[in-house]
Amino acid sequence: SRARSGTCIVGGSGATPTTYVPEHDAPASSVQDIRTDPTNILIRSLLLKKSREEEEKEQAAKRVVEAERRVRQQQQQQGRAATEAAPEAAPADKKGKRPAGSPPPEEPAAARRHT
């Protein structure tokens, strides 16, 4: 492929856009109209940086939501496992007053004074 060359003519006052004059044989066509972005390069850079930062924040927020969802799911699974593995409540003794192996109930304060 043959490299194409051209010359850029810049206006003296800076108010006129740069004009490209091709130095090769090419038909003049409106399809080949070359324009520059009118937005200042600094402003373009800042806008791109801002949009990237906003995108990163959105992605970080999505990661946080996903992490919280996984934690809740793990807690639910652990809760189910703990419920399944927990021993059943101790059965009541023969009289049905308290579970076997539990300490006797405390006496009321009034009963302790009279003894």
Jmol script that loads the backbone (N, CA, C; Angstrom):
load data "model"
ATOM      1  N   SER A   1       0.840  -1.179   0.000  1.00  0.00           N
ATOM      2  CA  SER A   1       0.000   0.000   0.000  1.00  0.00           C
ATOM      3  C   SER A   1       0.877   1.231   0.000  1.00  0.00           C
ATOM      4  N   ARG A   2       0.400   2.218  -0.673  1.00  0.00           N
ATOM      5  CA  ARG A   2       1.154   3.450  -0.832  1.00  0.00           C
ATOM      6  C   ARG A   2       0.702   4.465   0.215  1.00  0.00           C
ATOM      7  N   ALA A   3       1.649   5.042   0.934  1.00  0.00           N
ATOM      8  CA  ALA A   3       1.311   6.029   1.956  1.00  0.00           C
ATOM      9  C   ALA A   3       0.825   7.305   1.287  1.00  0.00           C
ATOM     10  N   ARG A   4      -0.161   7.902   1.891  1.00  0.00           N
ATOM     11  CA  ARG A   4      -0.683   9.160   1.359  1.00  0.00           C
ATOM     12  C   ARG A   4      -0.107  10.307   2.181  1.00  0.00           C
ATOM     13  N   SER A   5       0.183  11.371   1.527  1.00  0.00           N
ATOM     14  CA  SER A   5       0.734  12.513   2.246  1.00  0.00           C
ATOM     15  C   SER A   5      -0.149  13.726   2.007  1.00  0.00           C
ATOM     16  N   GLY A   6      -0.012  14.697   2.870  1.00  0.00           N
ATOM     17  CA  GLY A   6      -0.809  15.905   2.735  1.00  0.00           C
ATOM     18  C   GLY A   6      -0.183  17.028   3.518  1.00  0.00           C
ATOM     19  N   THR A   7      -0.745  18.192   3.390  1.00  0.00           N
ATOM     20  CA  THR A   7      -0.248  19.368   4.073  1.00  0.00           C
ATOM     21  C   THR A   7      -1.383  19.967   4.878  1.00  0.00           C
ATOM     22  N   CYS A   8      -1.089  20.374   6.091  1.00  0.00           N
ATOM     23  CA  CYS A   8      -2.082  21.049   6.928  1.00  0.00           C
ATOM     24  C   CYS A   8      -1.800  22.539   6.878  1.00  0.00           C
ATOM     25  N   ILE A   9      -2.813  23.326   6.620  1.00  0.00           N
ATOM     26  CA  ILE A   9      -2.677  24.775   6.587  1.00  0.00           C
ATOM     27  C   ILE A   9      -3.434  25.310   7.796  1.00  0.00           C
ATOM     28  N   VAL A  10      -2.720  25.986   8.667  1.00  0.00           N
ATOM     29  CA  VAL A  10      -3.310  26.507   9.892  1.00  0.00           C
ATOM     30  C   VAL A  10      -3.533  27.996   9.742  1.00  0.00           C
ATOM     31  N   GLY A  11      -4.722  28.451  10.128  1.00  0.00           N
ATOM     32  CA  GLY A  11      -5.034  29.882  10.071  1.00  0.00           C
ATOM     33  C   GLY A  11      -4.185  30.641  11.080  1.00  0.00           C
ATOM     34  N   GLY A  12      -3.864  31.887  10.792  1.00  0.00           N
ATOM     35  CA  GLY A  12      -3.008  32.687  11.656  1.00  0.00           C
ATOM     36  C   GLY A  12      -3.654  33.099  12.960  1.00  0.00           C
ATOM     37  N   SER A  13      -4.944  33.365  12.971  1.00  0.00           N
ATOM     38  CA  SER A  13      -5.578  33.864  14.190  1.00  0.00           C
ATOM     39  C   SER A  13      -6.001  32.739  15.124  1.00  0.00           C
ATOM     40  N   GLY A  14      -5.995  31.514  14.650  1.00  0.00           N
ATOM     41  CA  GLY A  14      -6.424  30.396  15.483  1.00  0.00           C
ATOM     42  C   GLY A  14      -7.930  30.208  15.465  1.00  0.00           C
ATOM     43  N   ALA A  15      -8.666  31.169  14.878  1.00  0.00           N
ATOM     44  CA  ALA A  15     -10.117  31.078  14.843  1.00  0.00           C
ATOM     45  C   ALA A  15     -10.594  30.198  13.696  1.00  0.00           C
ATOM     46  N   THR A  16      -9.792  30.094  12.655  1.00  0.00           N
ATOM     47  CA  THR A  16     -10.196  29.272  11.518  1.00  0.00           C
ATOM     48  C   THR A  16      -9.736  27.843  11.742  1.00  0.00           C
ATOM     49  N   PRO A  17     -10.538  26.884  11.344  1.00  0.00           N
ATOM     50  CA  PRO A  17     -10.153  25.486  11.549  1.00  0.00           C
ATOM     51  C   PRO A  17      -9.000  25.102  10.630  1.00  0.00           C
ATOM     52  N   THR A  18      -8.294  24.067  11.007  1.00  0.00           N
ATOM     53  CA  THR A  18      -7.195  23.555  10.198  1.00  0.00           C
ATOM     54  C   THR A  18      -7.758  22.954   8.917  1.00  0.00           C
ATOM     55  N   THR A  19      -7.137  23.250   7.808  1.00  0.00           N
ATOM     56  CA  THR A  19      -7.568  22.727   6.524  1.00  0.00           C
ATOM     57  C   THR A  19      -6.539  21.732   6.034  1.00  0.00           C
ATOM     58  N   TYR A  20      -7.005  20.586   5.570  1.00  0.00           N
ATOM     59  CA  TYR A  20      -6.119  19.563   5.033  1.00  0.00           C
ATOM     60  C   TYR A  20      -6.161  19.634   3.519  1.00  0.00           C
ATOM     61  N   VAL A  21      -5.003  19.748   2.914  1.00  0.00           N
ATOM     62  CA  VAL A  21      -4.909  19.794   1.459  1.00  0.00           C
ATOM     63  C   VAL A  21      -4.149  18.546   1.027  1.00  0.00           C
ATOM     64  N   PRO A  22      -4.823  17.596   0.374  1.00  0.00           N
ATOM     65  CA  PRO A  22      -4.129  16.364  -0.026  1.00  0.00           C
ATOM     66  C   PRO A  22      -3.132  16.643  -1.135  1.00  0.00           C
ATOM     67  N   GLU A  23      -1.996  15.935  -1.092  1.00  0.00           N
ATOM     68  CA  GLU A  23      -0.973  16.072  -2.121  1.00  0.00           C
ATOM     69  C   GLU A  23      -0.958  14.857  -3.041  1.00  0.00           C
ATOM     70  N   HIS A  24      -2.019  14.118  -3.072  1.00  0.00           N
ATOM     71  CA  HIS A  24      -2.112  12.959  -3.943  1.00  0.00           C
ATOM     72  C   HIS A  24      -3.354  13.102  -4.819  1.00  0.00           C
ATOM     73  N   ASP A  25      -3.457  12.262  -5.774  1.00  0.00           N
ATOM     74  CA  ASP A  25      -4.607  12.319  -6.675  1.00  0.00           C
ATOM     75  C   ASP A  25      -5.792  11.613  -6.019  1.00  0.00           C
ATOM     76  N   ALA A  26      -6.691  12.383  -5.515  1.00  0.00           N
ATOM     77  CA  ALA A  26      -7.901  11.825  -4.916  1.00  0.00           C
ATOM     78  C   ALA A  26      -9.062  12.708  -5.325  1.00  0.00           C
ATOM     79  N   PRO A  27     -10.156  12.099  -5.704  1.00  0.00           N
ATOM     80  CA  PRO A  27     -11.306  12.915  -6.089  1.00  0.00           C
ATOM     81  C   PRO A  27     -11.852  13.671  -4.879  1.00  0.00           C
ATOM     82  N   ALA A  28     -12.216  14.914  -5.084  1.00  0.00           N
ATOM     83  CA  ALA A  28     -12.808  15.700  -4.005  1.00  0.00           C
ATOM     84  C   ALA A  28     -14.195  15.133  -3.725  1.00  0.00           C
ATOM     85  N   SER A  29     -14.463  14.841  -2.509  1.00  0.00           N
ATOM     86  CA  SER A  29     -15.739  14.228  -2.153  1.00  0.00           C
ATOM     87  C   SER A  29     -16.182  14.753  -0.794  1.00  0.00           C
ATOM     88  N   SER A  30     -17.465  14.887  -0.639  1.00  0.00           N
ATOM     89  CA  SER A  30     -17.979  15.333   0.660  1.00  0.00           C
ATOM     90  C   SER A  30     -17.836  14.226   1.700  1.00  0.00           C
ATOM     91  N   VAL A  31     -17.644  12.987   1.243  1.00  0.00           N
ATOM     92  CA  VAL A  31     -17.447  11.865   2.160  1.00  0.00           C
ATOM     93  C   VAL A  31     -16.109  12.006   2.885  1.00  0.00           C
ATOM     94  N   GLN A  32     -15.156  12.669   2.230  1.00  0.00           N
ATOM     95  CA  GLN A  32     -13.829  12.814   2.813  1.00  0.00           C
ATOM     96  C   GLN A  32     -13.684  14.107   3.604  1.00  0.00           C
ATOM     97  N   ASP A  33     -14.763  14.710   3.962  1.00  0.00           N
ATOM     98  CA  ASP A  33     -14.726  15.950   4.728  1.00  0.00           C
ATOM     99  C   ASP A  33     -14.144  15.659   6.109  1.00  0.00           C
ATOM    100  N   ILE A  34     -13.066  16.297   6.450  1.00  0.00           N
ATOM    101  CA  ILE A  34     -12.390  16.063   7.725  1.00  0.00           C
ATOM    102  C   ILE A  34     -12.701  17.223   8.656  1.00  0.00           C
ATOM    103  N   ARG A  35     -13.208  16.878   9.816  1.00  0.00           N
ATOM    104  CA  ARG A  35     -13.533  17.912  10.814  1.00  0.00           C
ATOM    105  C   ARG A  35     -12.873  17.552  12.134  1.00  0.00           C
ATOM    106  N   THR A  36     -12.610  18.562  12.903  1.00  0.00           N
ATOM    107  CA  THR A  36     -12.044  18.338  14.228  1.00  0.00           C
ATOM    108  C   THR A  36     -13.129  18.507  15.265  1.00  0.00           C
ATOM    109  N   ASP A  37     -12.908  17.903  16.416  1.00  0.00           N
ATOM    110  CA  ASP A  37     -13.855  18.020  17.514  1.00  0.00           C
ATOM    111  C   ASP A  37     -13.752  19.435  18.073  1.00  0.00           C
ATOM    112  N   PRO A  38     -14.860  20.156  18.140  1.00  0.00           N
ATOM    113  CA  PRO A  38     -14.792  21.537  18.628  1.00  0.00           C
ATOM    114  C   PRO A  38     -14.551  21.641  20.133  1.00  0.00           C
ATOM    115  N   THR A  39     -14.700  20.532  20.855  1.00  0.00           N
ATOM    116  CA  THR A  39     -14.497  20.570  22.299  1.00  0.00           C
ATOM    117  C   THR A  39     -13.004  20.619  22.613  1.00  0.00           C
ATOM    118  N   ASN A  40     -12.653  21.455  23.535  1.00  0.00           N
ATOM    119  CA  ASN A  40     -11.273  21.600  23.962  1.00  0.00           C
ATOM    120  C   ASN A  40     -10.753  20.247  24.451  1.00  0.00           C
ATOM    121  N   ILE A  41      -9.485  19.951  24.172  1.00  0.00           N
ATOM    122  CA  ILE A  41      -8.914  18.659  24.554  1.00  0.00           C
ATOM    123  C   ILE A  41      -8.904  18.484  26.070  1.00  0.00           C
ATOM    124  N   LEU A  42      -8.677  19.538  26.819  1.00  0.00           N
ATOM    125  CA  LEU A  42      -8.694  19.455  28.279  1.00  0.00           C
ATOM    126  C   LEU A  42     -10.096  19.096  28.766  1.00  0.00           C
ATOM    127  N   ILE A  43     -11.093  19.752  28.214  1.00  0.00           N
ATOM    128  CA  ILE A  43     -12.480  19.458  28.613  1.00  0.00           C
ATOM    129  C   ILE A  43     -12.840  18.025  28.242  1.00  0.00           C
ATOM    130  N   ARG A  44     -12.445  17.588  27.038  1.00  0.00           N
ATOM    131  CA  ARG A  44     -12.697  16.197  26.626  1.00  0.00           C
ATOM    132  C   ARG A  44     -12.054  15.227  27.594  1.00  0.00           C
ATOM    133  N   SER A  45     -10.807  15.523  27.970  1.00  0.00           N
ATOM    134  CA  SER A  45     -10.082  14.657  28.896  1.00  0.00           C
ATOM    135  C   SER A  45     -10.790  14.580  30.247  1.00  0.00           C
ATOM    136  N   LEU A  46     -11.207  15.715  30.765  1.00  0.00           N
ATOM    137  CA  LEU A  46     -11.897  15.745  32.050  1.00  0.00           C
ATOM    138  C   LEU A  46     -13.238  15.013  31.993  1.00  0.00           C
ATOM    139  N   LEU A  47     -13.965  15.182  30.890  1.00  0.00           N
ATOM    140  CA  LEU A  47     -15.246  14.489  30.745  1.00  0.00           C
ATOM    141  C   LEU A  47     -15.050  12.975  30.669  1.00  0.00           C
ATOM    142  N   LEU A  48     -14.026  12.545  29.946  1.00  0.00           N
ATOM    143  CA  LEU A  48     -13.741  11.112  29.877  1.00  0.00           C
ATOM    144  C   LEU A  48     -13.356  10.560  31.246  1.00  0.00           C
ATOM    145  N   LYS A  49     -12.527  11.319  31.954  1.00  0.00           N
ATOM    146  CA  LYS A  49     -12.104  10.888  33.289  1.00  0.00           C
ATOM    147  C   LYS A  49     -13.323  10.772  34.207  1.00  0.00           C
ATOM    148  N   LYS A  50     -14.212  11.761  34.142  1.00  0.00           N
ATOM    149  CA  LYS A  50     -15.413  11.750  34.978  1.00  0.00           C
ATOM    150  C   LYS A  50     -16.293  10.547  34.651  1.00  0.00           C
ATOM    151  N   SER A  51     -16.477  10.274  33.366  1.00  0.00           N
ATOM    152  CA  SER A  51     -17.333   9.141  32.988  1.00  0.00           C
ATOM    153  C   SER A  51     -16.705   7.821  33.426  1.00  0.00           C
ATOM    154  N   ARG A  52     -15.376   7.714  33.347  1.00  0.00           N
ATOM    155  CA  ARG A  52     -14.704   6.495  33.823  1.00  0.00           C
ATOM    156  C   ARG A  52     -14.881   6.328  35.325  1.00  0.00           C
ATOM    157  N   GLU A  53     -14.726   7.420  36.072  1.00  0.00           N
ATOM    158  CA  GLU A  53     -14.884   7.356  37.526  1.00  0.00           C
ATOM    159  C   GLU A  53     -16.304   6.958  37.906  1.00  0.00           C
ATOM    160  N   GLU A  54     -17.292   7.517  37.196  1.00  0.00           N
ATOM    161  CA  GLU A  54     -18.676   7.159  37.475  1.00  0.00           C
ATOM    162  C   GLU A  54     -18.928   5.684  37.173  1.00  0.00           C
ATOM    163  N   GLU A  55     -18.354   5.208  36.091  1.00  0.00           N
ATOM    164  CA  GLU A  55     -18.508   3.796  35.731  1.00  0.00           C
ATOM    165  C   GLU A  55     -17.859   2.904  36.792  1.00  0.00           C
ATOM    166  N   GLU A  56     -16.683   3.303  37.278  1.00  0.00           N
ATOM    167  CA  GLU A  56     -16.004   2.535  38.319  1.00  0.00           C
ATOM    168  C   GLU A  56     -16.829   2.516  39.602  1.00  0.00           C
ATOM    169  N   LYS A  57     -17.454   3.648  39.946  1.00  0.00           N
ATOM    170  CA  LYS A  57     -18.302   3.699  41.140  1.00  0.00           C
ATOM    171  C   LYS A  57     -19.494   2.762  40.998  1.00  0.00           C
ATOM    172  N   GLU A  58     -20.105   2.756  39.809  1.00  0.00           N
ATOM    173  CA  GLU A  58     -21.240   1.867  39.572  1.00  0.00           C
ATOM    174  C   GLU A  58     -20.809   0.407  39.690  1.00  0.00           C
ATOM    175  N   GLN A  59     -19.648   0.072  39.137  1.00  0.00           N
ATOM    176  CA  GLN A  59     -19.156  -1.296  39.224  1.00  0.00           C
ATOM    177  C   GLN A  59     -18.835  -1.668  40.667  1.00  0.00           C
ATOM    178  N   ALA A  60     -18.262  -0.731  41.418  1.00  0.00           N
ATOM    179  CA  ALA A  60     -17.958  -0.992  42.828  1.00  0.00           C
ATOM    180  C   ALA A  60     -19.243  -1.210  43.611  1.00  0.00           C
ATOM    181  N   ALA A  61     -20.266  -0.407  43.334  1.00  0.00           N
ATOM    182  CA  ALA A  61     -21.545  -0.575  44.015  1.00  0.00           C
ATOM    183  C   ALA A  61     -22.155  -1.937  43.690  1.00  0.00           C
ATOM    184  N   LYS A  62     -22.034  -2.363  42.447  1.00  0.00           N
ATOM    185  CA  LYS A  62     -22.546  -3.686  42.066  1.00  0.00           C
ATOM    186  C   LYS A  62     -21.788  -4.782  42.799  1.00  0.00           C
ATOM    187  N   ARG A  63     -20.457  -4.615  42.937  1.00  0.00           N
ATOM    188  CA  ARG A  63     -19.670  -5.621  43.653  1.00  0.00           C
ATOM    189  C   ARG A  63     -20.076  -5.687  45.119  1.00  0.00           C
ATOM    190  N   VAL A  64     -20.352  -4.525  45.734  1.00  0.00           N
ATOM    191  CA  VAL A  64     -20.773  -4.500  47.135  1.00  0.00           C
ATOM    192  C   VAL A  64     -22.115  -5.209  47.304  1.00  0.00           C
ATOM    193  N   VAL A  65     -23.055  -4.911  46.419  1.00  0.00           N
ATOM    194  CA  VAL A  65     -24.373  -5.554  46.489  1.00  0.00           C
ATOM    195  C   VAL A  65     -24.236  -7.064  46.332  1.00  0.00           C
ATOM    196  N   GLU A  66     -23.413  -7.479  45.397  1.00  0.00           N
ATOM    197  CA  GLU A  66     -23.206  -8.919  45.163  1.00  0.00           C
ATOM    198  C   GLU A  66     -22.555  -9.573  46.381  1.00  0.00           C
ATOM    199  N   ALA A  67     -21.571  -8.906  46.982  1.00  0.00           N
ATOM    200  CA  ALA A  67     -20.905  -9.445  48.174  1.00  0.00           C
ATOM    201  C   ALA A  67     -21.890  -9.562  49.331  1.00  0.00           C
ATOM    202  N   GLU A  68     -22.726  -8.545  49.528  1.00  0.00           N
ATOM    203  CA  GLU A  68     -23.728  -8.592  50.597  1.00  0.00           C
ATOM    204  C   GLU A  68     -24.708  -9.731  50.360  1.00  0.00           C
ATOM    205  N   ARG A  69     -25.087  -9.948  49.104  1.00  0.00           N
ATOM    206  CA  ARG A  69     -26.013 -11.028  48.782  1.00  0.00           C
ATOM    207  C   ARG A  69     -25.377 -12.382  49.112  1.00  0.00           C
ATOM    208  N   ARG A  70     -24.082 -12.536  48.766  1.00  0.00           N
ATOM    209  CA  ARG A  70     -23.400 -13.796  49.068  1.00  0.00           C
ATOM    210  C   ARG A  70     -23.286 -14.022  50.572  1.00  0.00           C
ATOM    211  N   VAL A  71     -23.010 -12.958  51.334  1.00  0.00           N
ATOM    212  CA  VAL A  71     -22.898 -13.084  52.786  1.00  0.00           C
ATOM    213  C   VAL A  71     -24.237 -13.520  53.378  1.00  0.00           C
ATOM    214  N   ARG A  72     -25.336 -12.869  52.933  1.00  0.00           N
ATOM    215  CA  ARG A  72     -26.665 -13.269  53.425  1.00  0.00           C
ATOM    216  C   ARG A  72     -26.965 -14.719  53.085  1.00  0.00           C
ATOM    217  N   GLN A  73     -26.597 -15.122  51.884  1.00  0.00           N
ATOM    218  CA  GLN A  73     -26.849 -16.499  51.461  1.00  0.00           C
ATOM    219  C   GLN A  73     -26.046 -17.474  52.329  1.00  0.00           C
ATOM    220  N   GLN A  74     -24.791 -17.157  52.610  1.00  0.00           N
ATOM    221  CA  GLN A  74     -23.967 -18.014  53.461  1.00  0.00           C
ATOM    222  C   GLN A  74     -24.525 -18.076  54.875  1.00  0.00           C
ATOM    223  N   GLN A  75     -24.979 -16.925  55.389  1.00  0.00           N
ATOM    224  CA  GLN A  75     -25.550 -16.912  56.735  1.00  0.00           C
ATOM    225  C   GLN A  75     -26.809 -17.768  56.803  1.00  0.00           C
ATOM    226  N   GLN A  76     -27.633 -17.698  55.762  1.00  0.00           N
ATOM    227  CA  GLN A  76     -28.836 -18.521  55.738  1.00  0.00           C
ATOM    228  C   GLN A  76     -28.470 -20.001  55.698  1.00  0.00           C
ATOM    229  N   GLN A  77     -27.469 -20.360  54.900  1.00  0.00           N
ATOM    230  CA  GLN A  77     -27.044 -21.750  54.830  1.00  0.00           C
ATOM    231  C   GLN A  77     -26.464 -22.209  56.161  1.00  0.00           C
ATOM    232  N   GLN A  78     -25.687 -21.349  56.823  1.00  0.00           N
ATOM    233  CA  GLN A  78     -25.121 -21.706  58.127  1.00  0.00           C
ATOM    234  C   GLN A  78     -26.217 -21.835  59.169  1.00  0.00           C
ATOM    235  N   GLY A  79     -27.218 -20.949  59.088  1.00  0.00           N
ATOM    236  CA  GLY A  79     -28.339 -21.022  60.025  1.00  0.00           C
ATOM    237  C   GLY A  79     -29.107 -22.318  59.867  1.00  0.00           C
ATOM    238  N   ARG A  80     -29.319 -22.729  58.618  1.00  0.00           N
ATOM    239  CA  ARG A  80     -30.012 -24.006  58.376  1.00  0.00           C
ATOM    240  C   ARG A  80     -29.192 -25.164  58.902  1.00  0.00           C
ATOM    241  N   ALA A  81     -27.878 -25.127  58.664  1.00  0.00           N
ATOM    242  CA  ALA A  81     -27.005 -26.209  59.121  1.00  0.00           C
ATOM    243  C   ALA A  81     -26.977 -26.260  60.643  1.00  0.00           C
ATOM    244  N   ALA A  82     -26.935 -25.102  61.292  1.00  0.00           N
ATOM    245  CA  ALA A  82     -26.917 -25.060  62.762  1.00  0.00           C
ATOM    246  C   ALA A  82     -28.231 -25.579  63.321  1.00  0.00           C
ATOM    247  N   THR A  83     -29.344 -25.258  62.678  1.00  0.00           N
ATOM    248  CA  THR A  83     -30.652 -25.722  63.137  1.00  0.00           C
ATOM    249  C   THR A  83     -30.745 -27.233  62.997  1.00  0.00           C
ATOM    250  N   GLU A  84     -30.236 -27.769  61.915  1.00  0.00           N
ATOM    251  CA  GLU A  84     -30.288 -29.207  61.697  1.00  0.00           C
ATOM    252  C   GLU A  84     -29.356 -29.945  62.645  1.00  0.00           C
ATOM    253  N   ALA A  85     -28.206 -29.349  62.984  1.00  0.00           N
ATOM    254  CA  ALA A  85     -27.222 -30.000  63.833  1.00  0.00           C
ATOM    255  C   ALA A  85     -27.477 -29.759  65.315  1.00  0.00           C
ATOM    256  N   ALA A  86     -28.329 -28.831  65.690  1.00  0.00           N
ATOM    257  CA  ALA A  86     -28.569 -28.502  67.104  1.00  0.00           C
ATOM    258  C   ALA A  86     -29.280 -29.660  67.789  1.00  0.00           C
ATOM    259  N   PRO A  87     -28.851 -29.986  69.029  1.00  0.00           N
ATOM    260  CA  PRO A  87     -29.548 -31.065  69.751  1.00  0.00           C
ATOM    261  C   PRO A  87     -30.955 -30.603  70.110  1.00  0.00           C
ATOM    262  N   GLU A  88     -31.823 -31.580  70.179  1.00  0.00           N
ATOM    263  CA  GLU A  88     -33.199 -31.238  70.539  1.00  0.00           C
ATOM    264  C   GLU A  88     -33.244 -30.791  71.988  1.00  0.00           C
ATOM    265  N   ALA A  89     -34.274 -30.098  72.354  1.00  0.00           N
ATOM    266  CA  ALA A  89     -34.407 -29.608  73.732  1.00  0.00           C
ATOM    267  C   ALA A  89     -34.451 -30.791  74.685  1.00  0.00           C
ATOM    268  N   ALA A  90     -33.848 -30.602  75.866  1.00  0.00           N
ATOM    269  CA  ALA A  90     -33.809 -31.676  76.865  1.00  0.00           C
ATOM    270  C   ALA A  90     -35.231 -32.005  77.303  1.00  0.00           C
ATOM    271  N   PRO A  91     -35.554 -33.277  77.389  1.00  0.00           N
ATOM    272  CA  PRO A  91     -36.923 -33.643  77.797  1.00  0.00           C
ATOM    273  C   PRO A  91     -37.164 -33.304  79.261  1.00  0.00           C
ATOM    274  N   ALA A  92     -38.385 -33.089  79.600  1.00  0.00           N
ATOM    275  CA  ALA A  92     -38.756 -32.767  80.989  1.00  0.00           C
ATOM    276  C   ALA A  92     -38.608 -34.014  81.845  1.00  0.00           C
ATOM    277  N   ASP A  93     -38.302 -33.800  83.149  1.00  0.00           N
ATOM    278  CA  ASP A  93     -38.199 -34.961  84.033  1.00  0.00           C
ATOM    279  C   ASP A  93     -39.579 -35.577  84.248  1.00  0.00           C
ATOM    280  N   LYS A  94     -39.632 -36.612  85.039  1.00  0.00           N
ATOM    281  CA  LYS A  94     -40.871 -37.365  85.198  1.00  0.00           C
ATOM    282  C   LYS A  94     -42.019 -36.513  85.707  1.00  0.00           C
ATOM    283  N   LYS A  95     -41.727 -35.524  86.523  1.00  0.00           N
ATOM    284  CA  LYS A  95     -42.784 -34.678  87.067  1.00  0.00           C
ATOM    285  C   LYS A  95     -43.223 -33.615  86.055  1.00  0.00           C
ATOM    286  N   GLY A  96     -42.433 -33.372  85.038  1.00  0.00           N
ATOM    287  CA  GLY A  96     -42.792 -32.409  84.012  1.00  0.00           C
ATOM    288  C   GLY A  96     -42.547 -30.967  84.410  1.00  0.00           C
ATOM    289  N   LYS A  97     -41.767 -30.749  85.482  1.00  0.00           N
ATOM    290  CA  LYS A  97     -41.547 -29.386  85.952  1.00  0.00           C
ATOM    291  C   LYS A  97     -40.391 -28.702  85.240  1.00  0.00           C
ATOM    292  N   ARG A  98     -39.288 -29.432  85.022  1.00  0.00           N
ATOM    293  CA  ARG A  98     -38.127 -28.808  84.394  1.00  0.00           C
ATOM    294  C   ARG A  98     -37.403 -29.834  83.552  1.00  0.00           C
ATOM    295  N   PRO A  99     -36.612 -29.345  82.603  1.00  0.00           N
ATOM    296  CA  PRO A  99     -35.855 -30.285  81.770  1.00  0.00           C
ATOM    297  C   PRO A  99     -34.810 -31.017  82.595  1.00  0.00           C
ATOM    298  N   ALA A 100     -34.532 -32.247  82.217  1.00  0.00           N
ATOM    299  CA  ALA A 100     -33.537 -33.050  82.923  1.00  0.00           C
ATOM    300  C   ALA A 100     -32.180 -32.385  82.789  1.00  0.00           C
ATOM    301  N   GLY A 101     -31.415 -32.365  83.883  1.00  0.00           N
ATOM    302  CA  GLY A 101     -30.078 -31.800  83.861  1.00  0.00           C
ATOM    303  C   GLY A 101     -30.030 -30.305  84.081  1.00  0.00           C
ATOM    304  N   SER A 102     -31.165 -29.626  84.142  1.00  0.00           N
ATOM    305  CA  SER A 102     -31.144 -28.186  84.380  1.00  0.00           C
ATOM    306  C   SER A 102     -31.141 -27.923  85.880  1.00  0.00           C
ATOM    307  N   PRO A 103     -30.551 -26.798  86.300  1.00  0.00           N
ATOM    308  CA  PRO A 103     -30.495 -26.510  87.745  1.00  0.00           C
ATOM    309  C   PRO A 103     -31.911 -26.270  88.290  1.00  0.00           C
ATOM    310  N   PRO A 104     -32.076 -26.519  89.573  1.00  0.00           N
ATOM    311  CA  PRO A 104     -33.410 -26.303  90.156  1.00  0.00           C
ATOM    312  C   PRO A 104     -33.765 -24.831  90.141  1.00  0.00           C
ATOM    313  N   PRO A 105     -35.017 -24.504  90.047  1.00  0.00           N
ATOM    314  CA  PRO A 105     -35.419 -23.094  90.036  1.00  0.00           C
ATOM    315  C   PRO A 105     -35.111 -22.439  91.373  1.00  0.00           C
ATOM    316  N   GLU A 106     -34.836 -21.155  91.341  1.00  0.00           N
ATOM    317  CA  GLU A 106     -34.539 -20.432  92.578  1.00  0.00           C
ATOM    318  C   GLU A 106     -35.819 -20.279  93.389  1.00  0.00           C
ATOM    319  N   GLU A 107     -35.602 -20.263  94.682  1.00  0.00           N
ATOM    320  CA  GLU A 107     -36.753 -20.062  95.548  1.00  0.00           C
ATOM    321  C   GLU A 107     -37.124 -18.592  95.555  1.00  0.00           C
ATOM    322  N   PRO A 108     -38.386 -18.297  95.701  1.00  0.00           N
ATOM    323  CA  PRO A 108     -38.796 -16.905  95.809  1.00  0.00           C
ATOM    324  C   PRO A 108     -38.171 -16.261  97.034  1.00  0.00           C
ATOM    325  N   ALA A 109     -37.935 -14.966  96.993  1.00  0.00           N
ATOM    326  CA  ALA A 109     -37.299 -14.241  98.089  1.00  0.00           C
ATOM    327  C   ALA A 109     -38.122 -14.329  99.370  1.00  0.00           C
ATOM    328  N   ALA A 110     -39.438 -14.315  99.260  1.00  0.00           N
ATOM    329  CA  ALA A 110     -40.302 -14.371 100.437  1.00  0.00           C
ATOM    330  C   ALA A 110     -40.146 -15.713 101.135  1.00  0.00           C
ATOM    331  N   ALA A 111     -39.979 -16.772 100.448  1.00  0.00           N
ATOM    332  CA  ALA A 111     -39.832 -18.104 101.032  1.00  0.00           C
ATOM    333  C   ALA A 111     -38.494 -18.231 101.763  1.00  0.00           C
ATOM    334  N   ARG A 112     -37.456 -17.561 101.282  1.00  0.00           N
ATOM    335  CA  ARG A 112     -36.136 -17.637 101.920  1.00  0.00           C
ATOM    336  C   ARG A 112     -36.099 -16.897 103.244  1.00  0.00           C
ATOM    337  N   ARG A 113     -36.881 -15.866 103.432  1.00  0.00           N
ATOM    338  CA  ARG A 113     -36.848 -15.086 104.664  1.00  0.00           C
ATOM    339  C   ARG A 113     -37.428 -15.858 105.851  1.00  0.00           C
ATOM    340  N   HIS A 114     -38.414 -16.687 105.597  1.00  0.00           N
ATOM    341  CA  HIS A 114     -39.093 -17.378 106.691  1.00  0.00           C
ATOM    342  C   HIS A 114     -38.413 -18.646 107.099  1.00  0.00           C
ATOM    343  N   THR A 115     -37.437 -19.086 106.438  1.00  0.00           N
ATOM    344  CA  THR A 115     -36.820 -20.353 106.802  1.00  0.00           C
ATOM    345  C   THR A 115     -35.640 -20.202 107.688  1.00  0.00           C
TER     346      THR A 115
END
end "model"
wireframe off; spacefill off
backbone 0.3
color backbone group
